[in-house]
């Protein structure tokens, strides 16, 4: 540790450490108000910009839910995984449930963002503390306060480190926001062409099993244009987290693009997935995803939609199957855990022009969005690796910020 750094317990650099509570779910007057309420599940997000649920003033008054402020760091008291923790930075004021612990920095000793970045790298310690000192395997404010030790540089250096790491995070968040906008634009164009038939309204329309369609178009079954490939049942006993063998894509990995497990099994039905391929989960949520991670293999209950022809692009596939998957997700909502079956996918149909010039014209517009999204995901992956490599070294004093400032400036 550098000479000018000092050592503290977490409790000594926080103004407050506390958790919240949940208003009674049976009392409707406590819910659907305008006060944010944060559950522990939402702390899987790095930054909290909004919440899934909201409570009323009465709900806050009549429960143990407590208000946390913008700039606080929050940690899930349970569910600290072996490979990542659940630590978030609040960009909003929000109340908390009982499974979320709030840490408010003493700004005379520690920069609030530096505290956040420091704690995002401590998940192994969280896990060890919860396993060693808690009979329930959960964190408490006292366990955190007394067992997490921080080595702190002077405040100006803390702020400089936090600013650099924040710049990387901001670039990642900006790319994610751009991709969201690109997705909305692509969806609007697809709807205009293939649902509303906007460019073809002046022409003749004919009847079809899907309603009126432009003359010269036809209804296609999914298998006419797309190869549907299902993941293989890899043996869980051969999974590993030491990155040996193939990265394995499970449903829970689709959103992050980061497989948590690898497999050494050379399954005869293994399917290699590349960045940009269109995948969907078949349990709980049927959302399609553009795979954003490294080359990997497909696990069971994940399905790959592969183009059969050059003129059937990943952009077209993504947009065309999204409303169909959404339909089945809504139709099955009455069951405890919803499942997508092959027989469901067998029913997928959509309209398609016989004139290849029309689809090529559409692809010219849509594929630029698709390619930019994939490029943004690649940049996000690079930035994430840079941040995750630098973060523990910077906050421990192992390296000095000035050694990397030029390199970081070139990518953010």
N, C-alpha and C positions, 0 to 999 in steps of 0.2 A: 504494500500500500504506500502511495506517495507520502512524503513527510508532512505536507500541509493538509492531509485528509484527517477527518476525525470519525470515531466509531460511536454509534448510538444504538439503543434498542428502538424498535419501531414506535413503541408507545411514547418515547421521549421526543419524537419529531412530529407527532400528531397533536393537533388541538383537540380532536375528538375521534373516538373509535366507537361505533355503535351499529346496531342492526335495527330492523323495523318489525312490521307485523302485517297481518292480513285482516281487513274488515270482514265480517261475517258474509259469506257468499249468499246466504239465504235472505239477506236484507237488501232488497233492490235499491233502496234509497242511498245505499253506501257506494253504489257503482255507477259507471257511465257518466261521470262528471267531467270536470276539466282539469283535474290534478293527475299528473303522470304517476303511475304505480309500477315499479320495476320488480319483476320476478327473477329468481336465480337463473332460470333458463336463458334469459336474455343477456346474461353476462358472458355468453359465448361470443358476443360482438365486442370488438376492440373498443369502439366508441359508441356511446349511447346518445342517439340524436332524437329518438322518440321511444315510446313504450307501446306494448300491445294492449294494455288495459289502463283504465283511468278510474279514479275514485272521486267522490264528492267531498266537500268540506265536512259534512256530517260523518262520512266514512273515516276521515282523518281524525276527527274529534273523538269518535267512539271506538277507535281501535288503537293498537300499539304501533301502527305504521308511522314512520318518522320521515321527515323531509331531509333529503340530501341536496347539496348545492352543486351548481355548475362548477366544475374544477375539482370536485372530489373524485377519489378513486374508490371503486367498489369491487368486492371479491365475493364469489359464491362460497358459502360456508361448507357446502357439500359438493361432491361431484368433481373434485380435483383429479383429473386424469393422469395417466402415467406419462403422457407425451406433451400435454399442454394444460395450463390452468384456465380458470375463468376469472379474469381480471379485466375491468373496463374503466374507461375514463368518461366522466359525465360531461356532455356538452349541453345539458339541460338540468334544471331543477327537477327532482322527482322524489316521490315517497318510495319506501323500500318494503319488501316483505321480510319475514323473519329469517330467511335463508340468505340474505344479502348483508354483508358487513361493509360499512362506510368508513373510509379513512380520510380525515380532513387535515391537510398539511399545516404545520406551523411555519408560516412563510418567513419567519425570522431565521429558520434553520434549514428548511428544505423547499425547493421549488416544487410546486404541485405536479407539474409534468414530469420532473425528474423522479418524484416518488412513484408515479404511475409506471414509467419505463423500468424503474428498478424492480418493481414488484411483478411486472410481466415476465421477468426472467427467473422467478423464484419458485416455479411450480413444483420442482422436485422437493424443495424444502417444505412447501405447503403439504405435499403428499406425506412426507416423512413425519411432519409434526402431527398431522391428523391421525396417522397410523400409530404413532408412538404414544400420544398423550390423550387421545380421545377414544372412549369406549365405543362411540358411534361412528368413528372414522370421519368426524367433521371438525372444521375449524371453528374457533370461538374468538371473540375480540381479545380475550386475555391471552390465549395461546399465541395469536399473531403478535400482540403487543410485546410479549416477553421473550419470544423465541426467534423472531426475525431481527437480524442484526444488519445495520446499514453502515457502510463506509462512505462518508460524504466529503466531496471536495468543497472548497469555498463556494458560496452562492453564485458568484458570476460564472464560475466554471460549470456549475450545475445547469444554469440557464443556457449556456452555450451548447452543452451536450444535448439538453432537451430540445433546443431549437433545431439542431441538425437532425435528430431522430424524428421530430415532428414534421420537418420538411419532407422526409422520406414518406412518412405516413400520409401526409397531405397529398403527395403525388399519387400514392396508391389509391386513396379515397377519390381523387379527381378522375383517375382512370376508370374506377368503378362507376362513378357518376356519368362519365361519357358513354360507357357501355350501356348503361340504363337508357340514356337518351337515344343511342343508336338502335337499341331493341324496340323502343317505342316507335321510332321512325320506320323501321323495317316492318313492324306489325301493321302500321297504318297503310304502307304501300301495298303489302300483301292483301289486306282487306279491300283496298280500293280496286285492285286488279282481279282478285280471285273470289271475292265474296259479293262486292257491290257491282263488279264489272264496269267500273267507271269509264275506262278508255273505250268501251265497246257499246255504250248506250245508244249510239246512233244506228247500230246495226240490227239485224234480225235476231230474235230470240226464239228458242225452241224448248219444248217440255223435256224434262229428265226426271229421274228418280230423286234428284236433289232440288227440284224446282226448275224455274226458268234459267236457261244458260244461253250464252251467245251461240249462234249457229257456227259450226266448225269446232266447237268444243265437245268434250265427252266426259263422262264420269269414269274415273279410274279407281280400281281397287288398290290398296296400298302395295300389294305384291307386284302390280304392273310396273311400278317405278322404283320401289325400295326393297332392299333385302333386309329382313328383320332377323337379327341374330341375338340369341339369348345367352347370358353369361353361364359359365360352367360351375358345377358344384365343387369348388375347391375344398379340400379337407381343412377344417379349422385347426386341427392339431398340428398342421404343418405351417401355420401362420407364424411370422416373426416380426419383431420391431427393430431388428438389427440391420435392416435394409439388405437382406440376403435373398437373391432371386428376383422375381418379378414384383413390381408394385401391383397391388391388388385393389381394383375399384369396387367398393361396396356402395350401397345407396347413400350412406352418410358422408361419403367422400365426394359426391357429385358437385355439391355447392362450392366447397373449398378448393377442389382440384388437387387435394393433397392426400394421397392414400396413407392411412395410418399403419397398414400391415403389408408385409411382403410374403411371397410364397415360393418355396423351392420346388413345388409340385409341377411337373411337366404334363399337365392334363391334356388328353388327346383332343378335347373340345375347346382348348384355350383360344381366345380371340384377342389379338393385339389392338389396342385403342391408341390413336394418335391425337395430338392437339387439334381441335377443330371438329372432331367427330361429334355427332348428336346422340345423346344417351338419355335414358329416363329410368327412374326407379319404378318398381312394380308393387311396392307396399307403402301404405300410409299416404304418400304424396306422389302424384304422377307428373310432376313438373319436368319438362324437357330441359336439358342442359347442354351447352356447348362445352365439351371437355377442355379444360384449361390447363391441365397438368402435364406431367411427363408421360412418355410412352409407358403403357401399363396393360394388364390383362383384366378381363371382365369377370366379376364374380356373379353367382346366381342371383336372380331377382333384379338384375339390371339388364336393360335391353338396349341394343345398338341398332340405329336406323341408318343403313348404309346405301348410298346411291347406287343404282344399277347402271345408269348411263351418265355420260358426261354432261348432258343438259339438265340432269337432276342434281342440283347443288345442295350442299349442306344448309345454305341459307333458306332455300325453298322448303327442304324437309323440316327444318326447325319451325318455320312459320305455319306450315300446313298441319303438322301433327299437334301443335300446341292447343288449339281449340278442341280437338278430338280428345286429347288426354284430359283436358279440363272438364269436358262433358262427363266422362266416366268418373272422374274424381267427385264431382257434385252428385252424380246419380247414386253413388255407393256410400254416401255420407251417413246413412242410418246404421251401418255396421260398426262394431267396435274398432277393428283395424281393417281398413279397406285394402283390397288386393286387385291388381290388374292382371287379367288372364290373357292367354293367347287367343281365346275365343273373342275377347273384347277387341283385340288388335285386328283380328280377322275382319271385323266389320268396318274398319277405317276406309272411307271413300272420300274423294275430293274431285273437283272439276279441274280439267287440264286441257289446254289448247292443242289441237292437232297440228297447227302451224308452229314448227319449231322456232321460227323467227320471233314469235310472240314471247315464248319462254326465254329465249336468249336475250331479248330486250329487257325483260323483267330481271333476269339474272345480272345483267350489267349494273342495274341499280342496287339490287339487294346484296350481291356478293361483296361490293366495296364495304358495306356496313359489316358484313360477317368477317371479312379479313381484318378490318380495323379492330373489331372486338377481340379477335384472336391475338393480334399484335399487342393490344393493350394488356391482355392476360399474360403474355410473355414478359412484357415490361414489369407488370406487377410481380411476377415470379422472381425476376432479377432483383427488383427493389426489396422484396421481402427477404430474400437470401442475404442481401447486403445489410439490411437492418438487423436481422437476427444474428448475423455474424458479429457486427460491430457492437450491438447493444450490451452484451455481458462484459465485453472487453473495456468499453468506455466507462460503464458505471462502476467497474471494479478498479479502474486506474491502471489496468494492464497495458493499455495503449493511450497515447495522448491525441486529443482531437485534431490538433494541427497537422498530424501525420496523414490524415485522411480527408481534410477539408476540401482540397482541390478535386480529389476523386469523387467525393460526394456531390460537390457543386456541379460536376459535369453531368450527373444523372438526374438531378432534381431541378 
